[in-house]
Amino acid sequence: MPRADLLAGACALACLAAACGDDGASPFDAATDAPTDAPIDVATDAPTGPLTLTSPTLTEGATFPVDATCNGANRSPALAWINAPVGTMSFALLLTDTTSNLIQWAIYDIPAPRVALPDDVDKTYAPPDVPGAHQTRSFNAEVTGYLGPCPPGVAPHMYRFTLYALDVPTLPGTSAATSRPQIATLVGDHDLATATLSGSYMQPPP
């Protein structure tokens, strides 16, 4: 094969790998739509694009699956991300009802090697299925962890997941008593990059 053709083929393969991520892989398993949670080296792996947040059950601007709301099981959806910036030491994730400006879920101290959260994160301060991470109490003080969309009335509300890549391994001065707004302030002090994923939800008709 001529040398020019060999070079062209190599360039094409490099471009394909860049489009898929640092290692050419999707953040979800093709057979199951579950997060792969493949480790990354944020000290040396330069991102190939902007920090991006995705879910196998929620696409940007779509309606939240009922299972992830108060009309279902209130299960947090599986989430995955790619292209963390160099220097990322941990991640935090907030779910906000942007219609009423209410933070509904805060999970933080997610170790930097992780690139995903599983479906239905355990509802406890230190969830065993996300080792190292911590969660605040939800807007219902009796629940620690995820409570999904539950808008009052019959009008739709908009909801936004915001992922933060942080420059500290753990947020300073936090405990099980730290509130969701306090976490929001802390992540704003330490974020290197953010990514969002939004959707809507309204109560079903009576």
C-alpha positions in Angstrom: 0.0 0.0 0.0 1.4 3.5 -0.8 2.7 5.5 2.1 0.1 8.3 1.6 -2.7 5.7 1.9 -1.2 4.4 5.2 -1.0 7.9 6.6 -4.6 8.7 5.6 -5.9 5.5 7.3 -4.0 6.3 10.5 -5.5 9.8 10.6 -9.0 8.4 10.1 -8.6 6.0 13.0 -7.3 8.8 15.3 -10.2 11.0 14.4 -12.7 8.2 15.2 -11.1 7.6 18.6 -11.3 11.3 19.4 -15.0 11.4 18.6 -15.7 8.5 21.0 -13.6 9.7 23.9 -10.1 9.2 25.2 -10.1 5.5 24.6 -12.7 5.3 21.8 -15.3 3.9 24.2 -18.8 5.0 25.0 -19.6 5.8 28.7 -22.4 3.2 28.5 -22.2 -0.5 27.8 -23.7 -1.1 24.4 -25.5 -4.3 25.5 -27.1 -3.0 28.7 -27.1 0.8 28.6 -25.5 0.7 32.0 -22.6 3.1 32.8 -19.3 1.4 32.2 -17.6 3.4 35.1 -14.2 3.0 33.3 -11.4 4.7 35.2 -9.7 7.8 33.9 -6.4 9.4 34.8 -7.3 13.0 35.2 -3.7 13.9 35.9 -2.6 13.1 32.4 -5.5 12.3 30.1 -6.3 15.5 28.2 -10.0 15.8 27.3 -11.0 15.5 23.7 -13.9 17.9 24.0 -16.1 19.6 26.6 -17.2 17.9 29.8 -20.5 16.1 28.8 -23.2 14.4 31.0 -25.5 11.8 29.6 -28.1 9.2 30.7 -29.5 6.1 29.0 -33.0 7.0 30.3 -33.1 10.8 29.8 -32.1 12.7 26.7 -31.7 16.5 26.8 -35.0 18.3 26.9 -37.1 15.1 27.2 -39.6 14.1 29.9 -38.2 12.4 33.0 -39.0 8.7 33.2 -41.8 8.1 35.8 -39.6 5.7 37.7 -37.3 8.6 38.5 -40.1 10.7 40.0 -42.4 10.8 43.0 -45.1 9.1 40.9 -42.7 6.1 40.5 -40.0 4.6 42.7 -37.9 7.9 43.0 -34.9 6.0 41.6 -32.0 8.2 40.5 -31.2 7.6 36.8 -27.9 6.1 35.7 -25.6 9.0 34.6 -22.2 9.0 32.9 -19.7 11.7 31.8 -16.7 12.1 29.6 -13.9 14.7 29.1 -13.1 15.7 32.6 -10.5 18.5 32.6 -6.9 17.7 33.6 -6.6 18.4 37.4 -10.0 17.1 38.3 -9.8 15.5 41.8 -13.5 14.8 42.4 -17.0 15.4 41.1 -20.3 16.7 42.5 -23.8 16.5 41.0 -26.8 18.6 41.8 -30.4 18.2 40.6 -32.3 21.5 40.6 -36.0 22.2 39.9 -35.2 25.3 37.9 -38.8 26.4 37.7 -39.0 26.8 41.5 -35.2 27.2 42.0 -35.1 24.3 44.4 -32.1 22.0 44.7 -33.5 18.5 45.1 -30.4 16.3 45.2 -26.7 16.8 46.0 -24.1 14.1 45.8 -20.4 15.1 46.2 -16.9 13.8 46.9 -17.4 11.4 44.0 -13.8 10.2 43.4 -12.2 11.4 40.2 -11.5 8.0 38.7 -15.3 7.4 38.4 -17.0 8.4 35.2 -20.6 7.3 36.1 -23.2 6.9 38.7 -25.4 3.7 38.8 -29.1 3.6 38.7 -30.8 4.1 42.0 -27.9 5.4 44.2 -28.3 4.2 47.8 -30.2 6.7 49.9 -27.7 7.3 52.6 -25.0 9.8 53.6 -22.2 7.6 52.4 -23.7 5.4 49.6 -22.0 2.0 49.4 -22.6 1.8 45.7 -20.6 5.0 45.1 -17.6 4.5 47.5 -16.2 7.8 48.8 -19.2 9.9 47.8 -21.5 11.7 50.2 -25.1 13.0 49.9 -27.2 15.6 51.7 -30.7 15.3 52.9 -33.3 16.0 50.2 -36.0 18.6 50.2 -37.9 16.1 52.4 -35.7 16.1 55.5 -36.6 12.5 56.2 -34.8 11.3 53.1 -31.0 11.4 52.5 -30.1 11.3 48.8 -32.2 11.4 45.6 -35.8 12.5 45.4 -36.9 13.2 41.9 -39.3 15.5 40.2 -42.5 16.1 42.1 -44.0 19.4 40.9 -47.1 20.8 42.6 -50.2 21.5 40.6 -50.6 20.6 36.9 -48.0 22.7 35.2 -44.7 21.2 34.0 -41.5 22.0 35.8 -38.0 22.0 34.3 -35.2 20.1 36.0 -31.5 20.2 35.5 -28.6 17.9 36.5 -25.4 19.8 36.8 -22.1 17.9 37.1 -19.1 19.7 38.5 -15.5 18.7 38.0 -13.7 19.9 41.2 -10.1 20.8 42.1 -10.3 19.2 45.5 -10.6 15.5 46.4 -13.2 16.3 49.1 -15.2 19.4 49.8 -13.9 21.1 52.9 -15.8 21.3 56.1 -18.7 19.1 55.2 -20.7 16.6 57.2 -24.0 14.8 57.2 -25.5 18.1 58.4 -24.3 20.1 55.4 -27.3 21.4 53.4 -27.9 21.3 49.7 -27.4 25.1 49.3 -24.1 24.9 51.2 -22.9 22.2 48.8 -23.9 24.4 45.9 -21.8 27.3 47.3 -18.8 25.0 47.9 -18.8 23.5 44.4 -19.0 27.0 42.9 -15.7 27.8 44.8 -13.9 24.7 43.4 -15.3 23.9 40.0 -13.0 23.5 36.9 -15.8 22.7 34.5 -19.5 21.9 34.4 -21.9 19.9 32.3 -25.7 19.8 32.4 -28.6 17.5 31.4 -32.1 18.9 31.6 -35.6 17.5 31.3 -39.2 18.3 32.3 -42.0 16.6 34.3 -45.6 17.3 35.2 -48.1 15.5 37.3 -50.3 13.1 35.5 -54.0 14.1 35.1 -56.3 13.1 37.9 
